[in-house]
């Protein structure tokens, strides 16, 4: 059964480790992440962007697939199904479809609008027992070929959003989505410390977990980060393994063209990436 991310994140915050959010894109992705989490006895959050939700034929299809897998794979570890960077409309659609956790990203709105829309969702999520993530300060990343460095969040604005009663807060601290450019200056731990001081016990979320050096991740966890999002890294390892299989001509031998065989090396690569991240985050055996 899907659960809210609240309890797993409070435990992570108190235990000084982080739970991984791994974004899903299809059946293989979902299966590999769930199998790895079960094998390592780690709690896990499955992230779904609105684009990925659309690709997978809608949020109801995603909920049906994940619930079917929890049963079919005998998953016993806590699993949250989470909307990633949702719009207000997307958040409502995921609540109706049966997601157990929602992220509303109002970071591009003026703070008053972000507060207003987040408040509306806090009440609904409270009643339904869902966890809610809000965002302050835009997370950088590549848009139209330009890599934005990511705005740092204003600790005062973080407090305003945290005080609404959200479960967790994503705050920009110089992190970006996708691959990090060579001239990336690193995470702003001074900003993270000020945010932590103003929001107190609230579990913090680090977006753009791909490519942040291990020592920085561990330091971020020690400063209150309890959830780390990973997406690009799984995509890169999946595509590299798939390319190797095709380039070696394995799809031309016997029944090597069977999609289950073509996708198998990529699936193993996703599992290895998830395991490596869970080791760094410290969440293995914490289910």
N, C-alpha and C positions, 0 to 999 in steps of 0.2 A: 504494500500500500504506500502511495506517495505521502510524504510528510512535509510540513513546513520546514524551512531552513533554520527557524529560530533556535530550537534546542541545540542543534549540531553546532551552530555558530557561537552560542553562549558557552558551550563546553570547550570549543576551540579557543575562544578568547581567554577563558580561565586556565586552560591547559597549555597556553602559549604555543599553539600550532595553528595551521590554517587548513580549511577544507577547500578542495579544488572544485571550481566550476569548469566543466569541460563542455564546450558547445557541441551539439549534435547536428548532423547534416542529412543523415539517412539511417536505414536499418543497421548497416554494418557499424557505423560510428556508435550508435546507441548500445548495441550488443557488446562491443569491445569494451566500452567504458564501464558498463554494468558488470561484466564478467571480471574485469580487473579489480573493481571496487570490492566485489564479493570475495575474490581470491585473497585480497590483502586486508580484508575486514576493515575497510575504510568507508566513512560516510562520503556521499558524493552529491554534487548538484549538477543536473543536466541543464545546460543553457540552450535556449532556442531564440534566435533573433527573429524579427518579423519576416525577414527575407527567407530564412531557412524554413520558417513555419509555412510560408506560401509555397516554397519548393516542395515541401512534404505534403502538399494537398490540404493545408489548413490545420489549425490548432487541434481540432477534434481528432483528426487522424493521428497527430503526434501523441495525444493523450491515450488514444486507443492502443497504439503501438507500444508505448512505454508500459502501460498497465498490463498488457499481454505479456511483455517480456519479464516483468517482475514476477509474474506467476510461472511462466514457462521456464525461466532460468532459476527458479527457487531463490530469488534474491532476498536475503535477510538483513542486509545493512540498510541504514536510513538513506533514502533517495528523495531529493526534492526536484521537481520539474519547474524550471524558472524561466520566465520571459526575460530576455536580455535586451537592454536599451529600448524598452517599449515606449510607444506613444501612449497618450491617454486612451485613445480608441482601442489600440492593441491590448492594453492592460485589461480593459473591460472585456474584450473578446476572449482573452486567456482565462480570466476569472470564470466566465460562462462555460468555457470548454473543459474546465477541471484541472487547471494548473494548480500547484500547491505553493507557488512562490512567484512574485511579480517584481520586475524592476520598471519603475517609471522614470524615464530620463527627461527631466525638465530643465537640464543644465543650460540649454540654449535659450530659455525664456528669461525675461527679467525676473529677479528673485521673487517679486510679489506674485507673479503668475505661477512660478514653480511652487511656491507655498500653497497657493489656492488649489491647484490641481492635485498636489501631493496630499493635502488635507482630505480631499474628497475620497481618495483611495485608501487612506489610513483607516477611515471608519468602516469601509466595506471589507477590507482585509481582516480587520479586527474581528468583525462579526463572523466571518467565514473561517477564521483560524489560519489565514495564509500569511506568509512572511512577505515583507515589502522592502525593497531596496530603492533608495533615492540617490540622485547624483547632484553634486555641486562642483563647478569648475570643469570645463570641458576636457575630456581625455583626448590627447592628440592622435594623429594617425594620418594615413595617406588619403587625400581626397583630391580628385582631379590631378593626380601626379605631384601634388605639393605635400610634403611631409610637415604637418603642423606639430610643434613641440609640446602642445598640451598646456592648458592654462592651469595655474595653481589655484586651488580653491581658497576662498576667503574664510578663515576660521569662524568669523562672526556669522556668516551665512550658513556655514555647516551647523552651527548651534541652532539657528532658527529652524532648519529642516529637521535636525535630530529631535528637537523639542516637540515636534508634531507627533512623535511616537512611532516613527518608522523602525523596522527591525535592524537595518544595517545601512551604512552610508558609504557610497563610492565618492571619493574626493580626489580631484586631480592633483597629483604631486610630481608633475613632470613626466608621467608615464604616457605611453602611446600605444595604440593598437597596431598590430602588424609587426614587420621587422623594424628593429631600431637602426637609425642611420649611424654611420661611423662617428659622427661628431656629437652624438647624444651626450649631454652633460651628466646624466644619472638622476636618480630619484632625489627629491628635495626632502631630506629627513627633518630639516628644521620646520618645514611647513607641516609635515606629518605630526611632529611633536606638538605644535601649537593646536592642530585640529584635535588631537587626542585630549589635550588639556581642556578644550572647550566642550567636547561632547562626552567626556567621561567614559562610561562603560559600554557605549555603543560599539558593536563590532564594525570594523572598517573593512572596505573592499578595495582590492588592488586590481584594476583592469590592465590589460596588456601584459599578461604574465610571460609572454613569449620573448625570450632574449634578455630578460633582466638577469644579471649575474646572481649566482646562488647566494653570495654573501649579502647582497642587497636585499634579496627576498627574506633571508633569515633576520636581517636587521628590521625590516618592515614588520615582520611577524612579532618581533620583540616589542615593537612600538604600537601594537594594537590591531594589526591587520589580521583578520580571521577568515577571510575568503579571498581566493586568488583565481582570476579568470584566465583560462588557457584555450586558445582556439587555433591560431595560426600555426603553432608548433605541430599540432596533430595533423593539420592539412599538409604541411611540408613533409613530414615523415611518411605520410600515406602516399603522397604523389611520388616521392623518391623511390619507395619500394615498388610501386606499380610500374614506374618507368623502367626500373631494372628488370622486372619480370618480362616486360614486352621487348626491351632491347636485347635481352638474352635469347629471344625467340621461343620462350617457353610456351607461349600461347599457340605455337604452330606444331607442337609435339603432342601426339595422341589427342586427348580431350582437353588440352591445356586452354582451349578457348572458352570453356565453361566459365560463366561469370563468377561462380563461387571460387574457382581456382584462380582466376585473374585477380580477384579482390583479396584473396587470402594473405599474400605477403603484406599488403597495405594494412590489413587488419592487425597482423602481428606487430607492425610498426606503430600503430596507434596504441596498442596495449603497452608496448615498451615505453613509449613517451609518457603515457598516463602514470605508469609505475614509477618512472624516474621523477616525475613531478610530485607524486604523492610522497616519495621518500624525502624530497627537499622540503615539502610543506609540513612533514612530521605527522601526517594524519593516519598512517598505517597502524592497524590494530586498535583504532579509536572508535570503531562502530559500536 
